[in-house]
C-alpha cells in the first residue's frame, strides 16, 4: 500500500513512505502535531476578537444611562411634626417652604442640616377664589409691590437655591406680573420650577427670557393621597423618567405620602432610576434659548433710563 509523504514538524525532515510499525507511529504523531499546530494558530487568531467582544459587551452595560427623578415636597412650613417627618425621610428629596409660615425658618434649617435642598414656595394668585398665603402675589399689585414681596419672601426662608409657585394658576398666565417676578429672581441667581397649576402657564417661558434656568413639573404624586393613587402616580413618574431621561414629581407632607416615600425610595437603583436634587436636573437639562416676544421687548425698552437730552430743563 502506498502512503503519501508527510512532514514531521518536530525535526522538519521529510519522511519516506513507510511500511513498518515504527514508521506508522511516526506518521500518527506527525498528524497529531499538525492538528495541535492548527488549533493553536486558530486560538491565537480568534481569541483577541472574543476578548474584544466581551469587553464591548461589558462596556455597553456599564455605559447604560440611569434615568433621574427629583421629588419636590411642597407646602412646608405650617405643620411642624409632618414637616420634620418628611424631612427625615432618607434620600435626596427637595423641600419647598412657604414664606412667613410659623415653622418656615426652622424646617428650612432642618432640611439644610440634613443636606437636603430648599426651595422658596412662592404663593401666587389662583383662578379660583382661594385664600392667599401671607406675602402672596396678585395681578393687581404694582411692579414695586411684587418685587418687594419676592425679595421679602426670599429673606423669610433661609438656604434657598431656587423657587417654585404655590398655586398661581392665574398669576403664571399674566405676562406683566411674571416679567417683574423674574426680573427680581434673576438678580438673585435662582432657578425656577414651574409647578404647572395651569396648562397655559408662561412662567417658564418668561424665566428663560430672563436667563433663569428652569424646568416644569411632570407628575403630581398625591393629588389623591391614598396608597393606591400615589403608587400609580409614582409609576407614571418612573415611566416618564425612563422615556425622557429625567422627570420631576411634586408631593406634599400627607401621612400617606410620607409612608409611601419612606418605603419606596431605597430600591430605585434596581429599577434603573436615581433620585437627585431638583437643581441637578435643572442645571443639567435646561436649554438656554431665550425667545423675546413683542411684550417682552416693549417692557425692556420701557425699563431703560431716559436719555439726558430728553429730560426737562427747569433752569431756564
Phi and psi in degrees as a GROMACS rama.xvg file:
@    title "Ramachandran Plot"
@    xaxis  label "Phi"
@    yaxis  label "Psi"
@TYPE xy
-87.9709  135.476  UNK-2
-118.516  141.124  UNK-3
-68.9167  152.916  UNK-4
-71.1328  144.263  UNK-5
-125.162  168.345  UNK-6
-109.041  129.742  UNK-7
-88.4804  114.013  UNK-8
-77.4473  -6.24625  UNK-9
-84.0782  -50.5738  UNK-10
-100.636  -4.65364  UNK-11
50.6352  40.6464  UNK-12
-120.93  145.188  UNK-13
-74.3912  131.727  UNK-14
-101.232  132.766  UNK-15
-70.9042  158.751  UNK-16
-54.8177  138.029  UNK-17
-118.363  159.576  UNK-18
-135.809  -7.43081  UNK-19
-95.7638  155.393  UNK-20
-57.7476  -38.763  UNK-21
-61.6125  -41.1958  UNK-22
-66.4999  -34.108  UNK-23
-64.2996  -39.3354  UNK-24
-63.1945  -40.9882  UNK-25
-61.9911  -40.4327  UNK-26
-62.2875  -45.2022  UNK-27
-64.5668  -42.9941  UNK-28
-64.9827  -34.5159  UNK-29
-66.5563  -41.3346  UNK-30
-63.3826  -42.2994  UNK-31
-61.9965  -41.9544  UNK-32
-63.524  -38.4432  UNK-33
-62.5163  -43.6386  UNK-34
-63.1725  -44.1513  UNK-35
-61.8033  -39.6116  UNK-36
-62.129  -46.1682  UNK-37
-62.5864  -40.9157  UNK-38
-63.4137  -41.6903  UNK-39
-65.96  -39.5791  UNK-40
-64.0363  -42.7487  UNK-41
-60.7117  -41.496  UNK-42
-62.9888  -41.0569  UNK-43
-64.9498  -38.395  UNK-44
-69.9331  -43.6738  UNK-45
-96.2111  -19.9553  UNK-46
-64.739  -37.4958  UNK-47
-61.3539  -36.8659  UNK-48
-68.3067  -39.8424  UNK-49
-63.4771  -42.1007  UNK-50
-62.3619  -42.2611  UNK-51
-63.0958  -40.5858  UNK-52
-63.7756  -39.202  UNK-53
-63.722  -41.8508  UNK-54
-65.056  -40.6707  UNK-55
-63.6077  -42.2127  UNK-56
-62.3047  -44.9896  UNK-57
-65.0702  -40.177  UNK-58
-64.0508  -40.939  UNK-59
-65.3414  -31.2471  UNK-60
-72.1112  -38.8095  UNK-61
-75.1731  -21.865  UNK-62
-90.9554  4.40033  UNK-63
-65.6413  127.165  UNK-64
-76.1816  132.17  UNK-65
-87.6421  131.387  UNK-66
-68.3124  146.469  UNK-67
-118.951  141.978  UNK-68
-127.293  152.404  UNK-69
-126.399  141.617  UNK-70
-123.762  119.897  UNK-71
-97.9866  129.249  UNK-72
-98.5669  107.685  UNK-73
-81.3113  170.522  UNK-74
63.5274  33.8105  UNK-75
-81.679  134.648  UNK-76
139.628  -28.6229  UNK-77
-89.0668  -42.6684  UNK-78
-108.056  105.069  UNK-79
-67.2843  -47.9794  UNK-80
-60.5524  -43.7683  UNK-81
-65.5957  -38.5482  UNK-82
-63.4089  -43.2847  UNK-83
-66.0908  -40.2066  UNK-84
-63.1171  -43.924  UNK-85
-77.4723  -27.1255  UNK-86
-69.2293  -30.9726  UNK-87
-83.5775  -1.08039  UNK-88
-66.0179  127.67  UNK-89
-61.8323  163.863  UNK-90
90.6872  169.222  UNK-91
-86.4281  63.5416  UNK-92
-77.3376  157.218  UNK-93
-116.611  140.879  UNK-94
-119.545  123.148  UNK-95
-101.555  114.222  UNK-96
-102.922  129.632  UNK-97
-78.2009  128.899  UNK-98
-69.8077  155.521  UNK-99
64.9112  15.9446  UNK-100
-87.638  160.073  UNK-101
-57.7763  -33.0389  UNK-102
-120.045  23.9698  UNK-103
-60.0001  -51.789  UNK-104
-67.9212  -41.7646  UNK-105
-65.4407  -43.0892  UNK-106
-73.6721  -35.6332  UNK-107
-64.2556  -39.2518  UNK-108
-66.7733  -40.7339  UNK-109
-62.6294  -43.6523  UNK-110
-61.09  -45.7539  UNK-111
-62.7065  -40.5896  UNK-112
-62.2489  -32.8718  UNK-113
-87.1609  14.1669  UNK-114
61.4688  35.2015  UNK-115
-104.579  152.951  UNK-116
-83.9417  143.382  UNK-117
-118.058  130.633  UNK-118
-114.577  155.699  UNK-119
-86.9324  122.171  UNK-120
-95.3381  88.6564  UNK-121
-80.7977  117.68  UNK-122
-69.5538  132.508  UNK-123
-135.634  151.746  UNK-124
-63.5029  138.289  UNK-125
-102.802  166.436  UNK-126
-74.2744  -28.9111  UNK-127
-89.692  157.396  UNK-128
-79.0471  89.1099  UNK-129
-116.308  146.048  UNK-130
-65.845  126.488  UNK-131
-85.6906  138.025  UNK-132
-65.5722  162.582  UNK-133
-56.4761  135.771  UNK-134
79.6442  12.4142  UNK-135
-67.8384  149.258  UNK-136
-101.2  136.73  UNK-137
-128.813  164.631  UNK-138
-72.3865  -13.8938  UNK-139
-92.1667  -5.77856  UNK-140
-81.6274  150.535  UNK-141
-76.1318  171.146  UNK-142
-56.7068  -43.8078  UNK-143
-75.0802  -32.9642  UNK-144
-63.2645  -47.1209  UNK-145
-61.4486  -45.7667  UNK-146
-64.9196  -40.1484  UNK-147
-64.0738  -40.5809  UNK-148
-65.7077  -40.8206  UNK-149
-61.983  -46.297  UNK-150
-64.6057  -42.5954  UNK-151
-66.203  -37.387  UNK-152
-64.8492  -39.3025  UNK-153
-64.8676  -35.3719  UNK-154
-69.1633  -30.1509  UNK-155
-76.1002  -17.8039  UNK-156
-122.614  112.565  UNK-157
-76.6475  158.974  UNK-158
67.1173  24.8295  UNK-159
-76.8318  134.703  UNK-160
-112.855  -16.4007  UNK-161
-162.222  -174.461  UNK-162
-149.316  158.567  UNK-163
-139.254  169.108  UNK-164
-92.2401  135.321  UNK-165
-97.0432  117.049  UNK-166
62.6887  -127.167  UNK-167
85.6905  16.3033  UNK-168
-62.9452  -23.7948  UNK-169
-90.4432  -50.1374  UNK-170
-64.9181  -34.4115  UNK-171
-72.4426  -4.04647  UNK-172
-103.912  -0.463065  UNK-173
-99.2775  110.284  UNK-174
-63.1847  -44.1395  UNK-175
-59.8544  -46.398  UNK-176
-64.2586  -42.7181  UNK-177
-67.2266  -32.8897  UNK-178
-58.6133  -48.7115  UNK-179
-67.5286  -39.6763  UNK-180
-64.1328  -46.3814  UNK-181
-69.9786  -29.3818  UNK-182
-59.158  -46.4562  UNK-183
-68.9778  -40.9893  UNK-184
-65.6881  -35.3863  UNK-185
-66.0463  -30.2136  UNK-186
-74.1756  -15.6302  UNK-187
-98.8969  -0.33264  UNK-188
56.4225  49.9219  UNK-189
-103.147  163.161  UNK-190
-107.74  169.005  UNK-191
-135.441  140.253  UNK-192
-121.088  118.967  UNK-193
-79.1823  117.247  UNK-194
-68.7345  -15.228  UNK-195
54.7583  59.8412  UNK-196
-82.3954  -6.61146  UNK-197
-142.032  126.383  UNK-198
-61.7197  -21.4862  UNK-199
-90.2815  12.4556  UNK-200
-59.0761  136.45  UNK-201
-112.039  11.7276  UNK-202
-59.7945  -45.7207  UNK-203
-65.1961  -38.7152  UNK-204
-62.0556  -45.6606  UNK-205
-68.3923  -37.0397  UNK-206
-60.1976  -43.6566  UNK-207
-63.4674  -37.5306  UNK-208
-62.3665  -25.2908  UNK-209
-100.513  12.5892  UNK-210
73.1836  21.9474  UNK-211
-93.7593  118.707  UNK-212
-57.6497  135.868  UNK-213
-157.259  155.652  UNK-214
-141.746  172.595  UNK-215
-111.912  149.176  UNK-216
-66.0481  140.356  UNK-217
-99.2577  -44.4698  UNK-218
-139.855  134.22  UNK-219
-88.1874  122.609  UNK-220
-82.1369  -27.984  UNK-221
-135.749  43.4425  UNK-222
-56.8532  -34.6179  UNK-223
-120.007  99.2211  UNK-224
-77.5087  66.8435  UNK-225
-121.746  154.043  UNK-226
-57.3841  -41.8245  UNK-227
-65.423  -45.2215  UNK-228
-68.0589  -39.7403  UNK-229
-63.9171  -40.9129  UNK-230
-62.4786  -43.7356  UNK-231
-61.9511  -44.0084  UNK-232
-65.5482  -37.0636  UNK-233
-65.6213  -40.9387  UNK-234
-64.7965  -35.1359  UNK-235
-64.4239  -39.5401  UNK-236
-62.3855  -44.7811  UNK-237
-64.2966  -40.334  UNK-238
-63.4505  -42.4732  UNK-239
-64.97  -39.2382  UNK-240
-64.6492  -42.0678  UNK-241
-68.6308  -31.7831  UNK-242
-76.6843  -40.4197  UNK-243
-105.358  -8.65141  UNK-244
97.9022  -23.3742  UNK-245
-162.173  162.968  UNK-246
-162.142  152.504  UNK-247
-118.236  128.008  UNK-248
-112.764  152.364  UNK-249
-124.342  134.058  UNK-250
-135.669  -178.45  UNK-251
-137.615  162.049  UNK-252
-78.8544  47.2658  UNK-253
-73.063  150.273  UNK-254
-56.3018  -40.118  UNK-255
-66.2539  -37.0758  UNK-256
-67.5065  -44.1429  UNK-257
-60.4573  -44.1428  UNK-258
-63.0387  -44.2241  UNK-259
-66.7241  -48.5401  UNK-260
-65.3626  -33.0397  UNK-261
-62.5516  -26.9367  UNK-262
-110.831  0.28699  UNK-263
-125.067  8.91756  UNK-264
-102.785  -15.4285  UNK-265
-77.3748  -25.0756  UNK-266
-106.472  24.1282  UNK-267
-66.2252  -34.8421  UNK-268
-59.0303  -35.5796  UNK-269
-64.6715  -24.006  UNK-270
-95.6114  6.86011  UNK-271
75.2361  28.986  UNK-272
-130.995  143.873  UNK-273
-122.991  133.547  UNK-274
-90.6954  125.662  UNK-275
-132.671  168.171  UNK-276
-67.4649  152.955  UNK-277
-67.9206  -29.5493  UNK-278
-63.0831  -34.6051  UNK-279
-62.6657  -41.0734  UNK-280
-68.3457  -44.6684  UNK-281
-60.2035  -48.6031  UNK-282
-73.6196  -20.8075  UNK-283
-86.1694  -29.1337  UNK-284
-119.507  -9.89494  UNK-285
-71.8769  132.56  UNK-286
-106.305  118.161  UNK-287
-77.4211  101.986  UNK-288
-144.3  68.9162  UNK-289
-63.7711  136.177  UNK-290
-123.709  121.235  UNK-291
-95.5946  123.004  UNK-292
-84.1169  170.665  UNK-293
-61.7005  -41.2643  UNK-294
-61.7444  -40.8493  UNK-295
-65.0955  -43.4982  UNK-296
-64.4478  -42.3436  UNK-297
-62.0287  -39.7679  UNK-298
-64.8538  -41.9283  UNK-299
-64.3304  -41.5806  UNK-300
-65.296  -41.7728  UNK-301
-66.4121  -24.282  UNK-302
-83.7154  -9.98408  UNK-303
-69.7387  146.931  UNK-304
-66.6743  149.654  UNK-305
-70.3152  131.14  UNK-306
-58.3311  146.449  UNK-307
-59.5696  -39.8062  UNK-308
-72.8213  -9.14197  UNK-309
-101.609  -2.00254  UNK-310
-78.8451  154.275  UNK-311
-67.7097  144.287  UNK-312
-115.442  117.701  UNK-313
-102.564  1.99996  UNK-314
-77.9478  -13.0679  UNK-315
